[in-house]
Amino acid sequence: MLQQFDGNILGPKILGDSIGLTSFWVIFAVIVGGGLFNIMGMFLGVPIFAVIYALFNEYVRNSLEKKKLAIETAHYYNCDDSPPPAPKKPEESGAAAE
């Protein structure tokens, strides 16, 4: 039972924290990599998925910036139909202090 905990929960959590992925995505990358490319896929699945994940995050971030939308997810947590608050611009915060 301890080995199951270590292999299925603790190991992916530690690996995910070190590369910036949640343990879910680590297990997902190992399973998909192993299913597609056997042992080599299990070893290379996590680093390849981490690169894809980072590229996708960068793409989404750039798309939001081009549309002048908020990047932080907290701006999208409104439960009502009101529009999310506009992101603060650096020059606005400096002008308000004067």
N, C-alpha and C positions, 0 to 999 in steps of 0.2 A: 504494500500500500504506500509506503514511503517512496519507493522507486516510481510509482505512478504519479504521485504528487510532484516529485522532482522533475520527471520527464515531461509531464503534460501541463504543469502550471508554473512552477518555479523557474525552470530553464528558459521557456519562452519569455517570461516576464523579465528576467535579467538580460537576455539577448535583445529583447525589444527596447528596453530602456537605454541600452548602450547605442543602439542605432536609430532610435527615434520612432519605432513602430510599436503598436500595442501588441500584446501577446496573441490576440486573435489573428492579426495579420502575419505574425511569425509562423503560427501553426498553419494558417492558410497557405503561405508560401512554401512551406516544407511539403505539405500534402499535394499541392498542385505540381510543384517541381518534381516530386517523387513519382507522381502519376504520369507525368509527361516524359521525364528523362531519367527515371530510375534513380540510382544512388547519386550520380552526379547532379541531378536535378535537386535532390534533397540538400546537397552541400551548397549549390549555387543559387537555389531558389530565393533564399532570404536576401543576399546582397543584390541580386538582380531586381527583386521586388522593391527593395529599399530605394534603388535608383529610379525605378518607374514611379514610385510613390512621391519622391522628391520632385521629379519633373512635372508630374501632374499637379502637385501643390503649387509649384512655381507658375504653371500655366493658368491655374484658377486665380492666383493672386494678381498676375498681370492683367487678366481679363477684367477683374473687378476694378483694378486701378484705372484701366482705360475707360471704363464706364462711370468712373468717379463714384463707385459704391464702397461701402464700408468693408474692410477686410476682416475685422474682428467678428467672430461668430455671435458675440453678445448682442450686437445690433440687430440680429435676426430672430431673437427670442420672443418678440412681441406676440402675444396670443390674439390680440384684436386685429382689426383690419387697417389700423393706422400705419402709415409708412414708417420705416425705421428711421431713427434720428440720423441726420447728416453727419459724416465724419468730420472731426475737427481738423482744421488746417494749421500747420505750424505758425503761420503769420498771424492767425486770429488769436492764438493763445498768448503771443508776445504783445500784441496790441492791447489786449484786455488788461495786462499787468500795468500798463502806463497810466 
